[in-house]
């Protein structure tokens, strides 16, 4: 068999160099002490991921599977297949390139790809019978052991397609779940991914042959007697019951972990420090941007879904005011509903934000589709919480990877956005200025007399507000300050009439 086959279009995703470690932040965050000689948390996580490689050559043929299909994915040599139902040919190619990037992130080798133009997916095999035979020929020619479909397949479609191609078939949802399972590090993240995997697998458990049935005739397993004989609980029923029990336990654990996250969010709210949540499409450069603005050392990797666990870091604006940045999990088109449900406690960081920094990959050929996919998921989460969506600031990232013509197109489409490069630092001062303007738009300017005994208040003024001037007197310090409205109420007794 040949090692590879000619592909009808290139599968490689656009080059992306924006995920290198950031040595230092801009001038307005130089107060963050960061020893570059020591490895950061993100660098250690990246090294750990690199040390866990999938082993090639292990068979995943259906012949190796007995009893119940409840197995860990072992993606090795794959062929991609998609159905093009709408949009242009360029969009269809971009979707397949994204699927290829997902497969490579999961650790597989993409050998070939097929795409079919039709009004809707086939109800029986996802693709038509003729295209299914062609897919089987591609599998034989390349020696692939797995077929990945660009969509969520029903259990019946999975079974029918596997019978034709005679290798394992998985869909986009299972692929994303597998990536999440590899990248989850925290206890909460692992529990959320496990719950999503079980919700996906529960209706897809299958068995072969009569060996699945466990007869309980006569007195076996009961007191016997007429009317009590018959088949007992089958193996597949036992597995389903155990999965349901495990899912119930995971939901309880996630609820308990949600309490601690709620307590930490409440503590941040009490400080009055503005909360900025960084959201965006996967691999748009969110973690790189957080590192550039805070020097946090968050894990940065040129891969899809590199960040699963939210990371909160503190930074200081050029006017001395403290802000908190939260890096969140990336979104993707057709994000599995199981993941949205399982990661709901994590996504609540979006609902409580004072400002959303919506990071967009400026080098992507279709940024509007990425923006739409992200806003759809955010809308679902906000609607579930019964809240209003927070204000949003679009941040077009990776401008160092695009030319002047492309920049002109982006400015025409997203005129009010901030344009930055997390890798080179270009545009970051302007982004901080936009953030400062947003945070300070409801501030109140006042003059107060602060006694020398209230050093704690002076420290808080520098942290939560902006000190415009200060004059020392015999009894204290006369300060002209600009502070948030909530803080101004606490200073009313010190205000100079």
C-alpha atoms as one frame of an Amber mdcrd trajectory, in Angstrom:
protein
   0.000   0.000   0.000   1.180   3.487  -0.709   2.144   5.747   2.104  -0.083
   8.617   0.984  -2.530   9.589  -1.717  -3.018  12.736  -3.721  -5.375  15.092
  -1.991  -7.951  17.118  -3.874  -6.913  20.260  -1.980  -4.240  21.263   0.589
  -4.984  20.197   4.150  -2.440  22.248   6.069  -3.799  25.067   8.218  -2.396
  28.588   7.701   1.059  29.164   9.176   0.919  30.504  12.676   3.954  31.848
  14.500   2.001  33.818  17.084   2.261  31.177  19.753   5.833  31.629  20.823
   6.623  32.457  24.418   6.522  36.194  25.159   9.713  37.386  26.861   8.195
  40.482  28.405   5.076  42.574  28.314   4.719  46.195  27.190   6.022  49.148
  29.165   2.780  49.555  31.089   3.051  46.135  32.733   6.755  46.163  33.619
   5.871  46.001  37.282   5.357  42.288  36.913   8.467  40.464  38.082   9.180
  37.491  35.873  12.401  35.475  36.090  13.041  34.355  32.516  15.694  31.861
  33.583  13.110  29.635  35.273  10.552  27.672  33.249   7.021  29.021  33.456
   3.984  26.905  34.249   3.004  26.973  30.582   6.457  25.797  29.476   6.324
  22.889  31.917   2.865  21.906  30.661   4.068  22.087  27.064   7.028  19.839
  27.867   4.706  17.371  29.588   2.427  17.224  26.558   5.365  16.650  24.230
   6.491  13.684  26.334   3.152  11.903  25.845   3.127  10.719  22.238   0.771
   8.235  20.641   2.380   4.947  19.576   2.022   4.181  15.865   1.327   0.728
  14.503  -1.317  -0.364  16.989  -4.327  -1.782  15.176  -7.777  -0.298  15.648
  -9.619  -2.504  13.150 -13.186  -3.443  14.008 -12.119  -7.099  14.102 -10.233
  -6.376  17.317 -13.399  -5.217  19.099 -15.447  -7.682  21.106 -18.643  -7.224
  23.036 -19.262  -3.513  23.728 -17.818  -0.641  21.722 -16.698   1.403  24.672
 -13.076   2.179  23.977 -10.519   4.920  24.081  -9.793   6.479  20.682  -6.426
   5.600  19.186  -6.178   7.821  16.132  -3.238   6.991  13.884  -3.617   7.075
  10.105  -6.832   8.785   9.099  -8.857   9.752   6.045 -11.157  12.773   6.314
 -14.581  13.049   4.716 -16.977  15.993   4.697 -20.289  17.058   3.206 -20.421
  20.496   1.590 -23.996  21.724   2.040 -23.617  25.508   1.921 -21.131  28.295
   1.368 -18.378  28.637  -1.191 -15.768  26.094  -2.237 -13.129  28.097  -0.330
 -15.188  27.821   2.857 -15.558  24.078   2.341 -11.771  23.744   1.962 -11.225
  25.859   5.078 -13.581  23.606   7.046 -11.674  20.520   5.949  -8.361  22.212
   6.788  -9.717  22.874  10.282 -10.761  19.222  10.596  -7.252  18.203   9.536
  -5.789  20.498  12.206  -8.087  18.932  14.798  -6.984  15.438  13.748  -3.312
  16.392  13.927  -3.837  17.971  17.345  -5.286  14.641  18.493  -2.073  12.933
  17.378  -3.066  11.377  14.065  -1.551  11.469  10.578  -3.885  12.768   7.869
  -3.440  10.781   4.655  -6.307  11.830   2.401  -9.537  13.822   2.345 -12.772
  13.584   0.392 -15.606  16.069   0.182 -19.076  15.647  -1.304 -21.370  18.402
  -2.569 -24.984  17.713  -1.649 -27.970  19.557  -0.199 -27.888  17.654   3.101
 -26.038  14.669   4.592 -27.334  11.227   3.669 -29.600   9.875   6.400 -28.183
   6.357   6.101 -24.399   6.726   5.691 -23.772  10.516   6.001 -22.393  10.392
   2.449 -24.045   8.654  -0.492 -23.457   4.976  -1.255 -21.245   5.809  -4.229
 -19.065   8.167  -2.214 -18.908   5.542   0.551 -17.448   3.024  -1.941 -14.967
   5.677  -3.053 -14.070   6.269   0.589 -13.410   2.544   1.021 -11.031   2.649
  -1.954  -9.182   5.607  -0.429  -8.851   3.720   2.873  -7.377   0.691   1.066
  -5.011   2.843  -1.020  -3.605   4.772   1.930  -3.653   2.020   4.546  -5.697
   4.171   6.917  -7.247   2.659  10.021  -9.722   5.439  10.861 -12.204   7.636
   9.009 -13.139  11.028  10.519 -16.374  12.694   9.402 -16.809  16.474   9.547
 -20.127  16.413  11.406 -21.969  14.673  14.200 -23.194  11.270  13.022 -26.089
   9.322  14.449 -25.376   5.841  15.863 -27.071   4.309  12.800 -24.903   6.336
  10.394 -21.747   5.294  12.244 -22.704   1.618  12.060 -23.701   1.718   8.387
 -20.564   3.573   7.295 -18.292   1.254   9.279 -19.813  -1.762   7.529 -18.908
  -0.258   4.157 -15.395   1.088   4.819 -14.538  -1.735   7.252 -12.453   0.478
   9.546 -13.336   2.547  12.570 -15.435   5.655  11.866 -15.665   8.591  14.273
 -17.271  11.989  13.906 -16.174  15.533  14.664 -17.709  15.461  18.138 -15.747
  12.366  19.219 -12.558  13.932  17.839 -13.004  17.153  19.839 -13.834  15.164
  22.972 -10.629  13.173  22.526  -8.572  16.378  22.268 -10.203  17.738  25.409
  -9.452  14.476  27.226  -5.746  14.782  26.292  -5.428  18.439  27.343  -7.444
  18.468  30.577  -5.136  18.960  33.565  -7.178  20.207  36.520  -9.516  18.006
  38.533 -12.520  20.019  37.383 -11.443  19.924  33.743 -10.988  16.153  33.792
 -14.389  15.655  35.414 -16.071  17.909  32.846 -14.483  16.074  29.922 -15.361
  12.660  31.365 -18.985  13.729  31.761 -19.130  14.983  28.168 -17.581  11.759
  26.848 -20.084   9.612  28.709 -23.039  11.688  27.506 -21.782  11.178  23.965
 -21.042   7.458  24.302 -24.221   6.433  26.147 -26.527   6.246  23.090 -23.708
   4.803  20.967 -22.928   1.642  22.918 -23.192  -1.383  20.671 -22.838  -5.155
  20.960 -22.351  -8.030  18.589 -23.951 -11.482  18.641 -25.863 -13.440  21.204
 -22.959 -13.320  23.636 -24.335  -9.990  24.776 -27.411 -11.640  26.305 -27.352
 -13.195  29.753 -30.115 -15.704  30.211 -31.553 -16.004  33.696 -33.885 -18.943
  33.247 -34.907 -21.414  35.954 -33.831 -20.344  39.400 -30.769 -18.363  38.249
 -30.769 -14.950  39.787 -34.305 -15.223  41.168 -36.615 -17.360  43.229 -37.704
 -19.164  40.090 -41.265 -20.115  39.265 -43.610 -19.642  36.377 -43.532 -16.141
  34.902 -40.140 -15.309  36.373 -38.010 -17.047  33.760 -36.486 -15.131  30.824
 -33.512 -13.087  29.707 -31.669 -11.204  32.395 -29.808  -7.930  32.153 -27.618
  -7.901  29.060 -24.007  -6.792  29.065 -24.880  -3.610  27.177 -27.614  -2.783
  29.699 -25.138  -3.276  32.527 -22.687  -0.892  30.870 -25.399   1.714  30.339
 -26.459   1.516  33.967 -22.875   1.895  35.177 -22.290   4.869  32.870 -25.440
   6.584  34.184 -24.269   6.028  37.756 -20.847   7.443  36.922 -22.428  10.462
  35.187 -24.557  11.193  38.251 -21.444  11.059  40.452 -19.521  13.391  38.120
 -22.375  15.910  38.107 -22.319  15.979  41.911 -18.543  16.494  41.929 -18.748
  19.314  39.378 -21.447  21.040  41.441 -19.174  20.879  44.484 -16.214  22.272
  42.523 -18.442  25.016  41.156 -18.947  26.293  44.715 -15.243  26.995  45.167
 -15.111  28.783  41.797 -18.118  30.881  42.852 -16.378  31.819  46.111 -13.257
  32.974  44.229 -15.338  35.031  41.803 -17.207  36.636  44.719 -13.880  37.558
  46.333 -12.760  39.257  43.104 -16.048  41.132  42.932 -15.595  42.473  46.464
 -12.225  43.975  45.568 -13.874  46.083  42.891 -11.067  45.336  40.405 -12.404
  45.307  36.808 -12.673  41.795  35.349 -11.722  41.309  31.694 -12.470  37.898
  30.145 -10.566  36.896  27.011 -12.722  34.819  24.636 -12.380  33.776  21.027
 -12.046  31.008  18.498  -9.577  28.238  19.239  -5.987  29.038  18.229  -6.793
  32.743  17.822  -3.974  33.725  20.201  -5.862  34.298  23.461  -3.185  32.829
  25.736  -0.430  34.665  23.864  -2.318  37.918  24.348  -2.780  37.274  28.088
   0.942  36.543  28.390   1.832  39.704  26.478  -0.388  41.875  28.680   0.387
  40.278  32.044   3.598  38.237  31.753   1.636  35.333  33.193   3.501  32.445
  31.547   0.268  30.699  30.527   0.651  27.620  28.318   1.012  28.693  24.674
   0.920  26.115  21.893   0.220  26.263  18.163  -2.590  23.737  18.481  -6.341
  23.716  18.737  -7.806  23.698  22.263  -4.434  24.143  23.964  -6.192  25.921
  26.862  -9.010  24.167  28.728  -8.691  25.405  32.292  -9.388  29.135  32.802
  -6.415  31.143  34.040  -6.833  34.442  35.901  -3.946  36.906  36.017  -3.599
  40.461  37.302  -2.070  43.403  35.447  -1.618  47.133  35.981  -2.637  49.770
  33.455  -0.451  52.788  32.727  -2.541  54.923  35.111  -1.756  52.551  37.988
  -5.154  50.855  38.063  -5.260  47.079  38.546  -7.298  44.822  36.258  -7.821
  41.069  36.108  -7.553  39.072  32.864  -9.149  35.616  32.576  -8.074  33.299
  29.762 -10.861  30.885  28.757 -11.301  27.790  26.611 -11.521  28.475  22.888
 -14.647  27.925  20.846 -15.075  26.255  17.473 -17.856  25.873  14.936 -20.270
  23.073  15.830 -18.906  22.876  19.367 -20.432  19.704  20.867 -23.412  20.442
  23.062 -22.046  17.949  25.599 -18.986  20.151  26.081 -21.034  23.319  26.439
 -23.092  21.642  29.163 -20.104  20.083  30.943 -18.021  23.305  30.861 -20.901
  25.539  31.899 -19.349  26.331  35.296 -16.142  27.360  33.511 -17.978  29.437
  30.912 -19.722  31.382  33.677 -16.548  33.497  33.785 -17.929  35.056  30.597
 -21.227  36.053  32.219 -19.587  37.821  35.180 -17.064  39.809  33.130 -17.062
  43.590  33.043 -15.660  43.468  29.498 -15.166  40.685  26.933 -11.982  40.864
  24.881 -13.054  38.913  21.797  -9.792  37.810  20.143  -9.972  37.090  16.400
  -7.306  35.527  14.174  -6.643  38.224  11.587  -4.787  35.766   9.341  -7.784
  33.443   9.031  -9.498  33.671   5.634 -12.992  33.793   7.190 -12.836  35.741
  10.485 -16.544  36.657  10.379 -17.466  32.967  10.669 -15.222  32.611  13.716
 -16.837  35.640  15.344 -20.302  34.227  14.659 -19.420  30.834  16.149 -18.056
  32.421  19.336 -21.015  34.753  19.790 -23.439  31.854  19.329 -21.910  29.887
  22.212 -21.687  32.990  24.428 -25.336  33.761  23.678 -26.365  30.264  24.746
 -24.459  30.505  28.031 -25.758  33.998  28.823 -29.347  32.972  28.009 -29.079
  29.970  30.347 -27.953  32.249  33.169 -30.742  34.737  32.440 -28.261  37.616
  32.248 -27.369  40.316  29.769 -24.256  39.788  27.615 -21.275  41.864  28.813
 -19.826  44.622  26.621 -17.481  43.314  23.931 -14.286  44.685  22.404 -13.076
  42.960  19.231  -9.312  42.402  19.186  -7.884  41.445  15.793  -4.702  39.489
  16.573  -1.765  38.326  14.410  -1.549  41.502  12.351   2.173  40.794  11.849
   1.164  37.821   9.673  -0.970  39.782   7.187  -0.194  42.291   4.456  -1.437
  45.866   3.985  -4.252  44.803   1.642  -5.598  42.333   4.152  -5.325  44.934
   6.923  -7.393  47.363   4.858 -10.065  44.690   4.373 -10.185  43.987   8.111
 -10.451  47.666   9.006 -13.315  47.996   6.553 -15.143  45.024   8.053 -14.320
  45.632  11.748 -13.568  49.326  12.001 -14.009  49.674  15.774 -11.766  46.734
  16.630  -8.311  46.931  18.221  -5.506  45.588  16.019  -2.586  43.895  17.809
   0.160  41.327  17.509   0.695  39.321  20.676   4.024  38.051  19.281   5.638
  41.406  18.453   3.711  43.635  20.876   2.446  45.886  18.092  -0.806  47.617
  19.026  -0.749  46.583  22.694  -0.377  50.160  24.049  -3.420  51.188  22.008
  -5.345  48.173  23.353  -4.505  49.150  26.932  -5.686  52.675  26.185  -9.007
  51.321  24.866  -9.377  49.234  28.024  -8.534  52.226  30.240 -11.129  54.364
  28.467 -13.790  51.703  28.903 -13.034  51.157  32.582 -12.927  54.862  33.344
 -16.048  55.962  31.478 -18.211  55.794  34.639 -15.576  57.114  37.050 -16.234
  60.054  39.337 -13.671  62.805  39.890 -13.472  64.213  43.439 -11.152  65.934
  45.919 -10.681  64.330  49.351  -8.638  64.848  52.538  -7.041  61.584  53.659
  -5.610  61.454  57.235  -2.076  60.113  57.604  -3.502  57.251  59.639  -5.351
  55.938  56.553  -2.428  54.574  54.615  -4.578  51.599  53.599  -7.000  53.964
  51.859  -4.190  55.639  49.913  -3.007  52.222  48.725  -6.509  51.309  47.638
  -6.885  54.599  45.769  -3.777  53.840  43.718  -4.988  50.305  43.053  -8.646
  50.854  42.163  -8.609  54.433  40.919  -6.369  57.099  39.487  -4.630  59.730
  41.611  -4.501  62.973  39.633  -2.683  65.087  42.233  -1.641  64.939  45.889
  -0.660  67.698  48.333   0.582  66.985  51.835  -0.746  69.145  54.684  -0.340
  69.172  58.450  -3.305  66.849  59.026  -3.121  64.603  56.003  -3.013  64.473
  52.211  -5.337  66.388  49.937  -5.849  64.218  46.862  -7.631  64.808  43.603
  -8.726  61.352  42.396 -10.819  59.631  39.768 -12.475  56.498  41.161 -15.270
  54.067  40.227 -18.773  55.075  41.284 -19.002  52.191  43.784 -15.800  53.350
  45.496 -16.827  57.032  45.469 -19.605  56.314  47.957 -17.068  55.096  50.534
 -15.108  58.339  50.145 -18.053  60.704  50.611 -17.144  61.520  54.220 -13.630
  62.607  53.179 -14.678  64.787  50.272 -13.684  68.448  50.422 -16.759  70.682
  50.229
